[in-house]
Amino acid sequence: MTPDFLIPFVTITLAELGDKTMLAMIALSSRHKTAHFKLFLGSFFGVLFVDGLAILAGAYLLTFLPIKLIKIIAGLLFVGFGIYTLFFQKVENVRVHDGSAFLAAFTLMFMTELGDKTQIAAALFATKYNPWLVLISTVAGISLVTALAIFIGKNINRYLKPKAVNLAAGLIFIIVGIVSFWI
């Protein structure tokens, strides 16, 4: 394997382990009972889109949109999702339609990756390595971590009651939102 693929792949994969994107995908996949493939596809295309834009634009994109503004908007959205999950969504009545899984995962991946360290790293890697191989390695690395997150989220319901999962999901969204203000 060439360094153009291997270096971004290893770096991005390791950076995504335990990242807010992974935690948010665990929370989302725990709510979908049967649509895990749609979650993966939505996530895949979300990463392809948002990191593809970063790789195409490189660091030039950041001159148009201040990174701090992107992080504030994403943070507020996550805090809002968390508050809604904790206080306004009744666990007994949660009905997550499989048709919305693709869009939910696409949106989640778009919001968590926009301005994230791995998106910026992908843009920087594209200035040094072959942009196409950087794109492939970035999407492959994040997809690998996403598959792990979906597996964990899918199986977490076996060990935790729905109310505990709902509480954890709401708290994860709020924490991710708050942390995104500073990172």
N, C-alpha and C positions, 0 to 999 in steps of 0.2 A: 504494500500500500504506500502511496505517496504521502509525503508530509502535508500536501495541500488538503488531503482528506483526513488523515490520521490525527494531526495536531488539533484542528478545530473539533473533530468528533470527540476525542478524549476530554478535551478541556470543557466543552459545552455539556457533555453528559455528566461529568463529575460536578460541574457547577449547578446543574439542575436537580441533583439528588438533595432532597430535603428543602428545596426552594419553594417559594410561595406558589409557583405554578403547580408543582407536584402536590402540595397540600390542598390547594383549591380543587384540583382534579380528583383527589381522593374524596373530598366532601361532595363534589358533584356526582361522581359515579356511585356513591353510596345511596343516592336518592333514586337512581334509575335501576330498575330491577332486570330489564331484559335488553336494553338498548346499548350495551357496551361497545359493540362494533360501530354504531353510529357516533358514540362519544369519541371513539378513537379517530374516525374519519373527520369529524368536525375539528378535533384537535389538530390532526395532521394538516388540514387545509388552512386552519388558523395560523399555525406556525409557518407554513409555506408562504402565506400571504404577508404576515407581519415581518418575519425575518427576511423574506425575499425582498421586500421593500427596503429594509435596512441595508442589505447587501448591495442592492442596485444603487441606492443613494449614498451608501457609505456614511461617513461623518457629515456630509453636506446636509442631510436631512435635519440634523440638530440645529442648523443655523435658522431654520424656519420655525421650528417648534421647540421652545425651551424645555429641556428635560424636566425641570422642576414643575412646570405646568402640567406636563403629561403625567407625572407621578402624583400630583395633587388630584387631578381629575380621576385617575384610576383608583387612588386611595379612597376618595369620597364615594365612588361607586361600590367598592368593596364593603365599606362601613355600612352603606345603605342596604346592601344585600344581607349583611349580617344582622342588622337591626330587624329587617323584615323577617328573616328566618327565625330569629329568637322570639319576637313579640307579636307578629301578625300572622304567622303561618301555623295552623293547627296541625299537629302531627297526625292525628287520626284521619284528617281530611286531605292529606297530601296526595295529590295525584299528579305524577310527573308523566306526561305523555311521551311515548317513545319518539313521536314525530318531532318533538322539540329538542331532542337530545343532540342532534347534529348542530343546530343553531346555538344551543346553550354552550356546547363545547367549543365551537368556533369563536363565539363571543368571549368566553372565559379565557381562551388561549390568546386571543387578540389583546385583551385588556391586561393580562398578566405579563405578557411578553413585551408589550409596547413600552419602550424605555428601560427594559430590564437589562441587567448586566450581561446576559447572554446575547441579547439582541445587539447591544453595543459591541460586544466581543466579536460577533459574527461580522458586523460592519468593518471592524478593524482587521479581522482576518482577511476579508475580501480585498483590502488594500495591499496585502502581501502575497496572498495565495490566489490560485485560480478561483474566481467567484462562483463558478458552477459547482466545483468540488466543495467549496465552503458551504454553499446552499444545501447540497446533498448531505454533507456531514452534519450540519446544524439540524436539519429536519430529522435525520436518522437518530441523532443523539437525543433530541427532545422527545421523539416518538418512542424511543426505548424506555425512557423514564416515564412517559405518559402511560405506556402499557403496564408498567409496574404499578403506577398509581391507580389505574382502573382496576387492576386485579385486587389490590388492597381494598379499595372502596367497595368493590363487588362483594367481597367476603367479610367485610367488617360487620355487616348486619347479622351474621351468624353468631357473633360474640357480644354484640351490644344491642340494647333495646332501641326502638326507633326514636324515643324521646332523647336518649343519650347521644345518638348519632345527630339528631337535629340540633341539640345544644352544642355539640362539638363543631358541627358545620357552621353554625352561626358565629361561634367564637373564632373559628379559623378565618372566616371572611373579615370579621372586625379586626383581628390582629394583623392580617395581611394588609388591610387598608391602612391601619395606623403605621405599620412598619414602612409601608411604601412612601410615606411622607419624608422619611429620613434616609432611606437607602437609595 
